[in-house]
Amino acid sequence: MSGTSASAHPPERKAFLQIHFVVVGGGIAGLSAAVALCRVGHRVTLLERDEDFDQKPTTVRGIRMPPNMTKIFNHWGMRPVIDEIGTVSGQVIMSRIEDSRTLGKHVWNHEMLEEAGGEFIFLNYHELRQVLLRAAKDLGADIRTGSDVASITDDGRYAVLKNGERVHADVIVGATGRLGLIRDLLASDQEFDDSGKPRGLMLFDAVVPASKLRADPELATLLQEEFPQSTQWVWFGDNHCALSCHLSRDDDFAFYLYVPDDGKTPEARIRTAPSEVISAHAVNFEPRVQRLAAASSGTCVKLVTRDVLETWVHSSERLLGIGDAVHPFVPGSIQGPCMSLEDASVLAKLFSHLLEEAQIPSFLYAFEEIRRERTIKINNVDNQNVDFMTMPASEMATMRDNAMAATFKAGRNALDADEGDDASSQWTENREIFGYDAEDAANEWWQTWGLLRLRAKGAPQLAELGGIGGVAVARAEH
Ligand SMILES: Cc1cc2nc3c(=O)[nH]c(=O)nc-3n(C[C@H](O)[C@H](O)[C@H](O)COP(=O)(O)OP(=O)(O)OC[C@H]3O[C@@H](n4cnc5c(N)ncnc54)[C@H](O)[C@@H]3O)c2cc1C
């Protein structure tokens, strides 16, 4: 596959002082941190518990990559390979789940999206992970699978594996996910109440081979193959919502179904969901949703909201949490994987300015400051989106449907309503979310605070280096 080699990545400013990062966890957060840190010249060892990256995950299937995520791949020079594995989203069609009555439609304005930095792209989680893995390896990261980290030493300098091996780091980046080691460690470090809030919903996360859709004339209409770009379908129902989209041109079609929680599955357990189980939840829906449910298989997970951690930096000031470990997004969220990429981008940009070891704690706290506010906001928006889509039958739900239907009838895009309309402010919010540039946020911190601190320390020559870049020096090996 082209576009993954190190040479495909545009040159990046290399850190003056290059250190050794140990990244714990090889999900989207850990792998993208490995890519980003290697790009700015640091040495990275990634420790992943699983024996390999070959298994398709049983949990996460599809990724709906928003423009703020595509933008990062653009910066990293990896967009060609993303285009190879994903499909660009052309439009969203929203209907009622019982009778397929169309409520609205939004055709993306591609010029505007590209102006914001990137397109909406759908792709398989597994393929995205493979792309990041190859890029990390190409850039020199040492990827160690079968490396289950049991603990981190109090000084934050060693990851201790289950087999007793100790792996030394200058900085440890913890990316072990929403219920993993790093979250537990950071939450206990700050006496954080980590009891989650159940949403009263569970999510079936499934895929259907696109060939099955093509073989069924009714389902084939969902592929909309007469259009060059992919269509996302959203069906609103009473405490229910279904979503589907084509993840790649000739492969999987994603199918998500939100239903009321039956209380049978604890958060930590992912239930396998064969087609008959998914179908049983779709009996009263329009025929295409019923047939999609009957053709798909996947998993079922209870939706629990967990708060963004208060402190992301361990008391040792050598260990930092990123990704779902510090800002868990509910399964099925659009922005969850994206926030992990933004984390990686900000972290690497900050550490591209590393001149001396004494800066490490301030960079870790700067990361927390930049990312915490952003992820709290995006997490809220993501949760509100789920509420909006799964609204119980009520006056409010009728108002939502009527407003959308009126916009549709007037021939307008669902998210392009008149000034002052709710939908319009929703689009303004989307613009702000999509337009965010993680690297700019890190640069702004550096220009405002990083350089100032160096100058205040009376180190003008270092500040000069920090401003204009310098000759990289690698730290002595431990
Ligand atoms: C059940 C479920 C379904 C989801 N569905 C979707 C979806 O459909 N679409 C979507 O976009 N997002 C989905 N998400 C969210 C998405 O996966 C994450 O928000 C995003 O990928 C960031 O994850 P992460 O890398 O921080 O953590 P994770 O993806 O959880 O990765 C953590 C990694 O760390 C490894 N690890 C854990 N503990 C250790 C240890 N002690 N030592 C070494 N390695 C360790 C794990 O094996 C894993 O590889 C889902 C999440 C869950 C939990």
The ligand as an ORCA input file, in Angstrom:
! r2SCAN-3c Opt
* xyz 0 1
  C     -16.754     -1.229     23.085
  C     -16.308     -0.026     22.327
  C     -16.837      0.222     21.068
  C     -16.435      1.365     20.365
  N     -16.944      1.591     19.134
  C     -16.496      2.619     18.401
  C     -16.927      2.802     17.062
  O     -17.714      2.042     16.543
  N     -16.430      3.840     16.371
  C     -15.522      4.681     16.918
  O     -15.098      5.587     16.216
  N     -15.084      4.546     18.183
  C     -15.539      3.544     18.930
  N     -15.068      3.373     20.206
  C     -14.162      4.366     20.794
  C     -12.744      4.316     20.288
  O     -12.272      3.006     20.239
  C     -11.813      5.134     21.178
  O     -12.449      6.328     21.588
  C     -10.532      5.566     20.461
  O     -10.137      4.597     19.531
  C      -9.372      5.846     21.427
  O      -9.023      4.684     22.077
  P      -7.645      4.490     22.894
  O      -6.529      4.197     21.973
  O      -7.490      5.587     23.874
  O      -8.026      3.185     23.732
  P      -8.316      1.718     23.229
  O      -8.843      1.672     21.863
  O      -9.127      1.088     24.305
  O      -6.869      1.060     23.175
  C      -6.170      0.691     24.330
  C      -5.045     -0.242     23.927
  O      -4.225     -0.464     25.060
  C      -3.965     -1.846     25.185
  N      -3.744     -2.101     26.609
  C      -4.649     -2.005     27.604
  N      -4.080     -2.269     28.788
  C      -2.777     -2.531     28.535
  C      -1.667     -2.869     29.357
  N      -1.803     -3.004     30.684
  N      -0.457     -3.063     28.775
  C      -0.304     -2.930     27.425
  N      -1.332     -2.623     26.607
  C      -2.547     -2.421     27.149
  C      -5.214     -2.525     24.640
  O      -4.965     -3.858     24.245
  C      -5.543     -1.605     23.465
  O      -4.849     -1.982     22.303
  C     -15.477      2.260     20.944
  C     -14.952      1.992     22.209
  C     -15.359      0.860     22.900
  C     -14.764      0.605     24.265
*
